[in-house]
């Protein structure tokens, strides 16, 4: 995750990963065997070993810090090819088991995105562990020279809709093939048949994580249970009942202005720092809701021109609020002691719970539909 452009910083700590790990190119990065994930979408599959090297005949010219992150060190590796041309790679370095999960999940995520819409992401090459210290882990991808501006609204919306249209779940279920993390926190990725069930388990996990991070609060506990029991069924069950259908689609998982840009060479939108799941495509728009982000309603409006809102269309904005609640609760988890995000979440839950006190059953009765029990 790239450092936020938020005018009120929420993080003022030094990155845990020592800067020395991006002051040289480790042998594992340049030439040694790396663990590359098997893409058979099975948790029981073992990783396979494959030799990955920088292009044959290339010469490493240097490595220098590039970009910024809360939890990782990032750098550009510059090389000179046999024909004299220059080629750069982007390196992200983490540490410990959490860091290993971060880069392995990011590699599989970026690979899935790149396979679906190649022009929309940097090319992911590898992830692995340093030979000089097995506790240091890395993600390696192609270097893309980017602008500092937000991507063109229409081009970005069209590209994101293309990703969601083409990126169908390989087994028809919601979830993902490997664990992926929101920041440093693992998100729910178990394969699940229905979207309501998947999201319920996902946001419950986020709620539990947030409580461990910020401490228990009676009102927050009450609102979380009411959200799970009333709001989630009311807003999500209609998506999959009454003849309505949605499909699990590949989502980047962390689309906001810190993780998108424009490729200077091609002028096309580019996305990075992915934490994928197969989900209801509208969850992708959750981080575009907060006013603190530069991307916002114009991008959402443009997106629906290319990928129409799911039925019931009148619920779309409240679904977006619910999906954003999950995102902001996770933000609260990441910054212990900072209650700013929790206060935002409390306001959202108060409004949604008050609006949907009758839950799904009351809505089904109003619509003349036979309630579906789950």
PyMOL commands that set and color helices and strands:
alter all, ss='L'
color gray80, all
select helices_A, chain A and resi 19-22+27-30+96-116+118-120+153-166+195-214+218-240+281-288+297-306+313-334+340-355+359-367
alter helices_A, ss='H'
color red, helices_A
select strands_A, chain A and resi 33-36+48-51+59-65+73-80+86-95+124-129+136-142+181-182+185-186+249-251+260-262+269-271+277-279
alter strands_A, ss='S'
color yellow, strands_A
deselect
rebuild
show_as cartoon
